[in-house]
Amino acid sequence: MAGDKTRQRFEEVALPHLDAAYNLARWLTRNDADAADVVQEAFLRALTYFEGYRGENPRAWLLMIVRNTCYRWLERNRPAKVTPISPENEAAVESAAGLGEPGLDPEALVGRKRDAALLNELIEQLPPLFREVLILREVEDLAYRDIGEVLGVPIGTVMSRLARARGLLKEAWYRREGKAGDEALG
C-alpha cells in the first residue's frame, strides 16, 4: 500500500511537468525519439529515488533529473543530431510565435513563420551550455534561482550564461539576416 501512495504522490508531483521535461530533453538531444527515451529514463530515475524528494520546487527538481539523465544518455549513445521540429509540435511553435493571430495579413504571417523557423535553427546551433539556460528561462519560464538548482550553479552564473546566450543568439540573428539581406540585393 505504501508503494501505491508513493506512486500516486509521484504522479501528482511529476506528471504536471512532463511537457517541460520533454521540451528540455528535446532541445538538448535535438531529436524527438531520443527526447522521449531520455524523459522515460528520467521519470524512472525520479520515481526510484522519490523517497528522497523533500518537497522543494518539483519542476526544478524534475528538470534537474532530466538534464542529468540527458547528458548521461548523450555520453552513452551518440552525439545529438539536428532534426527539424516534428509536425506535431509545429502548431505549438507557431502558436507560441503568434503566427495564429487573427488580423495579420498573409505577408506578415509568412514573415513571422520565417522568423520563428530562423530562431529555432539559431537556438539549436547554440552550444548546449547556453542553449539549456536560454530554454529554461525563455521557454520554460523558470526563475533564475530555479535554473541555478537545475544546472547546479550559482544565480550569478545563470545570469552571465543567459546574457551570453542572448548575445550569441542576437549576433547569429544579425549575421544570418545580414547574409540574407545581402543575397537578396545581389
C-alpha positions as CSV (number, residue, x, y, z in Angstrom):
1,M,0.0,0.0,0.0
2,A,2.9,2.4,0.8
3,G,4.1,1.8,-2.8
4,D,0.7,2.8,-4.3
5,K,0.7,6.0,-2.1
6,T,4.3,6.8,-3.2
7,R,3.4,6.3,-6.9
8,Q,0.3,8.4,-6.6
9,R,2.2,11.2,-4.9
10,F,4.9,10.9,-7.5
11,E,2.3,11.3,-10.3
12,E,0.8,14.3,-8.6
13,V,4.3,15.9,-8.2
14,A,5.9,14.9,-11.5
15,L,3.3,14.5,-14.2
16,P,2.3,18.2,-14.4
17,H,5.9,18.8,-15.6
18,L,6.0,16.2,-18.3
19,D,5.8,18.7,-21.1
20,A,8.6,20.8,-19.6
21,A,10.7,17.7,-19.2
22,Y,10.2,16.6,-22.8
23,N,10.8,20.2,-24.1
24,L,14.2,20.4,-22.3
25,A,15.2,16.9,-23.4
26,R,14.2,17.8,-27.0
27,W,16.3,20.9,-27.1
28,L,19.3,19.1,-25.6
29,T,19.1,16.0,-27.7
30,R,17.7,17.8,-30.8
31,N,15.7,14.6,-31.6
32,D,12.1,13.7,-30.8
33,A,12.6,10.0,-30.3
34,D,15.8,10.5,-28.2
35,A,14.0,13.1,-26.1
36,A,11.2,10.6,-25.4
37,D,13.7,8.0,-24.3
38,V,15.5,10.4,-22.0
39,V,12.3,11.6,-20.4
40,Q,11.2,8.0,-19.8
41,E,14.6,7.1,-18.2
42,A,14.5,10.3,-16.2
43,F,11.0,9.6,-14.9
44,L,12.0,6.1,-13.9
45,R,15.0,7.6,-12.0
46,A,12.8,10.2,-10.3
47,L,10.3,7.5,-9.2
48,T,13.1,5.2,-8.0
49,Y,14.6,8.0,-5.8
50,F,11.3,9.7,-5.0
51,E,11.6,8.9,-1.3
52,G,14.5,11.4,-1.2
53,Y,12.3,14.2,-2.6
54,R,11.8,16.8,0.2
55,G,9.0,18.9,-1.4
56,E,11.2,21.6,-2.9
57,N,10.3,23.1,-6.3
58,P,9.0,20.0,-8.2
59,R,9.6,21.5,-11.6
60,A,13.2,22.4,-10.9
61,W,13.8,19.0,-9.2
62,L,12.4,17.1,-12.2
63,L,14.2,19.2,-14.8
64,M,17.5,18.7,-13.0
65,I,17.0,14.9,-13.2
66,V,16.0,15.2,-16.9
67,R,19.1,17.4,-17.6
68,N,21.5,15.0,-15.9
69,T,19.8,11.9,-17.5
70,C,20.1,13.6,-20.9
71,Y,23.8,14.3,-20.6
72,R,24.4,10.7,-19.4
73,W,22.4,9.4,-22.3
74,L,24.3,11.5,-24.8
75,E,27.6,10.3,-23.4
76,R,26.5,6.7,-23.7
77,N,24.9,6.8,-27.1
78,R,25.9,9.3,-29.7
79,P,26.2,13.0,-30.4
80,A,22.9,14.6,-30.9
81,K,21.7,15.1,-34.5
82,V,20.0,18.3,-35.6
83,T,16.5,17.4,-36.7
84,P,13.6,19.6,-37.8
85,I,10.8,20.1,-35.3
86,S,8.1,17.5,-35.6
87,P,4.8,18.3,-37.4
88,E,3.0,17.5,-34.1
89,N,4.9,20.3,-32.4
90,E,4.9,22.8,-35.3
91,A,1.4,24.0,-34.3
92,A,2.6,24.7,-30.8
93,V,5.7,26.6,-32.1
94,E,3.5,28.7,-34.5
95,S,1.1,29.5,-31.7
96,A,3.9,30.5,-29.4
97,A,5.4,32.7,-32.1
98,G,2.0,34.4,-32.5
99,L,1.5,33.0,-36.0
100,G,-2.1,32.2,-35.4
101,E,-3.0,35.8,-34.6
102,P,-6.2,36.9,-36.3
103,G,-6.0,40.1,-38.4
104,L,-2.5,39.7,-39.7
105,D,-2.1,39.9,-43.4
106,P,-0.5,36.9,-45.3
107,E,2.8,38.7,-45.8
108,A,3.1,39.3,-42.0
109,L,2.3,35.7,-41.3
110,V,4.9,34.5,-43.8
111,G,7.5,36.8,-42.2
112,R,6.7,35.6,-38.7
113,K,6.8,32.0,-39.7
114,R,10.2,32.6,-41.4
115,D,11.5,34.4,-38.2
116,A,10.2,31.6,-36.0
117,A,12.0,29.0,-38.1
118,L,15.2,31.0,-38.1
119,L,15.0,31.5,-34.3
120,N,14.5,27.7,-33.8
121,E,17.5,27.0,-36.1
122,L,19.7,29.5,-34.3
123,I,18.8,28.2,-30.9
124,E,19.7,24.7,-31.9
125,Q,23.1,25.9,-33.0
126,L,24.0,27.4,-29.6
127,P,26.4,25.4,-27.5
128,P,24.4,23.2,-25.0
129,L,25.7,25.2,-22.1
130,F,23.9,28.3,-23.4
131,R,21.0,26.6,-25.2
132,E,19.9,24.9,-21.9
133,V,19.9,28.1,-19.9
134,L,18.0,30.0,-22.6
135,I,15.4,27.3,-22.9
136,L,14.9,27.1,-19.1
137,R,14.4,30.8,-18.8
138,E,12.7,31.9,-22.1
139,V,10.7,28.8,-23.0
140,E,10.1,27.1,-19.6
141,D,9.9,30.5,-17.7
142,L,11.9,29.3,-14.7
143,A,13.2,31.8,-12.2
144,Y,16.9,32.3,-12.0
145,R,17.1,30.6,-8.6
146,D,15.3,27.5,-10.1
147,I,17.6,27.5,-13.1
148,G,20.6,27.5,-10.7
149,E,19.1,24.5,-9.0
150,V,18.6,22.6,-12.2
151,L,22.1,23.4,-13.5
152,G,23.8,23.2,-10.1
153,V,25.4,26.7,-10.4
154,P,25.0,30.0,-8.5
155,I,22.5,32.6,-9.7
156,G,25.3,34.9,-10.9
157,T,26.5,32.1,-13.3
158,V,22.9,31.7,-14.5
159,M,22.7,35.4,-15.2
160,S,26.0,35.5,-17.0
161,R,25.2,32.4,-19.1
162,L,21.8,33.8,-20.0
163,A,23.3,37.1,-21.0
164,R,25.9,35.3,-23.1
165,A,23.3,33.1,-24.7
166,R,21.1,36.1,-25.6
167,G,24.2,37.9,-27.0
168,L,25.2,34.9,-29.1
169,L,21.7,34.5,-30.4
170,K,21.5,38.2,-31.3
171,E,24.9,38.0,-33.1
172,A,23.8,34.9,-35.0
173,W,20.5,36.5,-35.9
174,Y,22.1,39.7,-37.3
175,R,24.8,37.7,-39.1
176,R,22.1,35.5,-40.7
177,E,19.8,38.4,-41.5
178,G,22.7,40.4,-43.0
179,K,23.7,37.5,-45.2
180,A,20.0,37.0,-46.3
181,G,19.7,40.7,-47.0
182,D,23.0,40.8,-49.0
183,E,21.9,37.8,-51.1
184,A,18.5,39.5,-51.8
185,L,20.3,42.6,-53.0
186,G,22.9,40.7,-55.1
